[in-house]
Amino acid sequence: MTNSGTLTGTIAFITGAGSGMGAAFARRLAADGAHVVVTDINADGATAVATEVGGTPMQLDVADSRAFDAAVDDTVARHGRIDILINNAGIAPPTDSTKVEQMVLNQIARMEGRIDDLVPANTTIELSDEDFDRMIKVHLYGTFYGIRAAARHMTAARSGSIVNIASVLGLRPMAGPLHYAAAKAGIIALTKSVGQEVAAFGVRVNAVCPGWVDTPLLHQMDPVVMGAIVSQIPRGRMAQPEELAELVRFLAGPESSYCNGDVFASSGGVA
Ligand SMILES: NC(=O)c1ccc[n+]([C@@H]2O[C@H](COP(=O)([O-])OP(=O)(O)OC[C@H]3O[C@@H](n4cnc5c(N)ncnc54)[C@H](O)[C@@H]3O)[C@@H](O)[C@H]2O)c1
């Protein structure tokens, strides 16, 4: 990709950038001249992407509040500024093949009008405290920690753009991944509230709600479930990470100067 230069001199900090969409965001911002601090809990992923885009690799678990503060402070100490933060790191709920099989049987029973034959999936009543905590911690706490750490510097500088990666499941939850949907809905609320608080101080906070995107996050999902999901996407296919990167690039840069606490879906018609 040729460097358009429109982000030259800026410092962008991206979480979960060692894979999938985060890596695509790193490539897109670097292509426009940003120096990208490529962070991920997976140090090897961060190093590989940072090497590719000429950025700075950093290992960071976004669920660790002190580590997040230190990583952002270190970035400002090293580079003198932080202009862009993309809160992207995330995890997917694991899929259980027995539940998937039951879901398919239930769907067939529904289509045949046999409602009395439905067997409960029990997803909610079997969800453990640990799984619920981790999901909320990585997504909602992680996004809050990032916003807080970056906003300290950005409000002082009266400049900055924060993009939070939520999901269509935060706008239109589906049965099953309740903790994921709740975390993403929380990120949308955080975005709107903080976006309003800091709007007059030159800092913009916005959210992107991707639909289904072809990344390693979904590769552990049951192919039957994925087939059923894709069949419901009006656009007829999943997105590629690069398609989301265009929207994130817009929100990261000065072109989106009147976006404050706003929420943007790119969902192929799902949202
Ligand atoms: N793929 C989709 O269909 C889809 C749809 C909507 C939203 N999203 C969201 O997009 C974001 C990126 O997901 P992706 O699809 O590119 O997945 P991915 O698995 O390819 O990338 C996620 C990255 O986050 C990192 N990560 C996980 N836990 C972390 C932690 N605690 N701290 C730091 N890094 C951590 C992983 O190591 C990985 O590199 C996530 O927030 C996800 O919820 C994905």
The ligand as an SDF file (V2000), in Angstrom:
LIG
                    3D

 44 48  0  0  0  0  0  0  0  0999 V2000
  -14.8170  -11.2560   13.6060 N   0  0  0  0  0  0  0  0  0  0  0  0
  -16.0400  -10.7900   13.7440 C   0  0  0  0  0  0  0  0  0  0  0  0
  -16.9840  -11.2610   13.1070 O   0  0  0  0  0  0  0  0  0  0  0  0
  -16.3170   -9.6560   14.6910 C   0  0  0  0  0  0  0  0  0  0  0  0
  -17.5710   -9.0250   14.6130 C   0  0  0  0  0  0  0  0  0  0  0  0
  -17.8520   -7.9550   15.4500 C   0  0  0  0  0  0  0  0  0  0  0  0
  -16.9010   -7.5130   16.3420 C   0  0  0  0  0  0  0  0  0  0  0  0
  -15.6820   -8.1440   16.4090 N   0  0  0  0  0  0  0  0  0  0  0  0
  -14.7120   -7.6120   17.3570 C   0  0  0  0  0  0  0  0  0  0  0  0
  -13.5570   -7.1920   16.6450 O   0  0  0  0  0  0  0  0  0  0  0  0
  -12.4320   -7.2220   17.5130 C   0  0  0  0  0  0  0  0  0  0  0  0
  -11.2780   -7.9160   16.8170 C   0  0  0  0  0  0  0  0  0  0  0  0
  -11.6170   -9.2710   16.6210 O   0  0  0  0  0  0  0  0  0  0  0  0
  -11.0930  -10.1440   15.3920 P   0  0  0  0  0  0  0  0  0  0  0  0
  -12.2990  -10.6870   14.7340 O   0  0  0  0  0  0  0  0  0  0  0  0
  -10.0920   -9.4100   14.5920 O   0  0  0  0  0  0  0  0  0  0  0  0
  -10.4300  -11.3730   16.2000 O   0  0  0  0  0  0  0  0  0  0  0  0
   -8.9670  -11.9780   16.2660 P   0  0  0  0  0  0  0  0  0  0  0  0
   -9.0930  -13.1510   17.1590 O   0  0  0  0  0  0  0  0  0  0  0  0
   -8.4020  -12.1700   14.9060 O   0  0  0  0  0  0  0  0  0  0  0  0
   -8.1380  -10.8320   16.9910 O   0  0  0  0  0  0  0  0  0  0  0  0
   -8.3360  -10.5120   18.3390 C   0  0  0  0  0  0  0  0  0  0  0  0
   -6.9840  -10.1670   18.9240 C   0  0  0  0  0  0  0  0  0  0  0  0
   -7.2010   -9.7550   20.2800 O   0  0  0  0  0  0  0  0  0  0  0  0
   -6.1720  -10.3200   21.0610 C   0  0  0  0  0  0  0  0  0  0  0  0
   -6.5840  -10.4020   22.4590 N   0  0  0  0  0  0  0  0  0  0  0  0
   -7.4610  -11.2700   23.0290 C   0  0  0  0  0  0  0  0  0  0  0  0
   -7.5640  -11.0290   24.3430 N   0  0  0  0  0  0  0  0  0  0  0  0
   -6.7450   -9.9820   24.6060 C   0  0  0  0  0  0  0  0  0  0  0  0
   -6.4140   -9.2580   25.7760 C   0  0  0  0  0  0  0  0  0  0  0  0
   -6.9390   -9.5760   26.9660 N   0  0  0  0  0  0  0  0  0  0  0  0
   -5.5600   -8.2210   25.6750 N   0  0  0  0  0  0  0  0  0  0  0  0
   -4.9970   -7.9020   24.4830 C   0  0  0  0  0  0  0  0  0  0  0  0
   -5.2420   -8.5570   23.3530 N   0  0  0  0  0  0  0  0  0  0  0  0
   -6.1160   -9.5820   23.4100 C   0  0  0  0  0  0  0  0  0  0  0  0
   -5.9070  -11.6810   20.4470 C   0  0  0  0  0  0  0  0  0  0  0  0
   -4.6230  -12.1750   20.8280 O   0  0  0  0  0  0  0  0  0  0  0  0
   -6.0350  -11.3690   18.9700 C   0  0  0  0  0  0  0  0  0  0  0  0
   -4.7750  -11.0060   18.4210 O   0  0  0  0  0  0  0  0  0  0  0  0
  -12.9120   -7.9090   18.7970 C   0  0  0  0  0  0  0  0  0  0  0  0
  -13.2000   -6.9260   19.7650 O   0  0  0  0  0  0  0  0  0  0  0  0
  -14.1780   -8.6070   18.3650 C   0  0  0  0  0  0  0  0  0  0  0  0
  -15.0780   -8.7980   19.4390 O   0  0  0  0  0  0  0  0  0  0  0  0
  -15.3830   -9.2010   15.6030 C   0  0  0  0  0  0  0  0  0  0  0  0
  1  2  1  0
  2  3  2  0
  2  4  1  0
  4  5  1  0
  4 44  2  0
  5  6  2  0
  6  7  1  0
  7  8  2  0
  8  9  1  0
  8 44  1  0
  9 10  1  0
  9 42  1  0
 10 11  1  0
 11 12  1  0
 11 40  1  0
 12 13  1  0
 13 14  1  0
 14 15  2  0
 14 16  1  0
 14 17  1  0
 17 18  1  0
 18 19  2  0
 18 20  1  0
 18 21  1  0
 21 22  1  0
 22 23  1  0
 23 24  1  0
 23 38  1  0
 24 25  1  0
 25 26  1  0
 25 36  1  0
 26 27  1  0
 26 35  1  0
 27 28  2  0
 28 29  1  0
 29 30  1  0
 29 35  2  0
 30 31  1  0
 30 32  2  0
 32 33  1  0
 33 34  2  0
 34 35  1  0
 36 37  1  0
 36 38  1  0
 38 39  1  0
 40 41  1  0
 40 42  1  0
 42 43  1  0
M  CHG  2   8   1  16  -1
M  END
$$$$
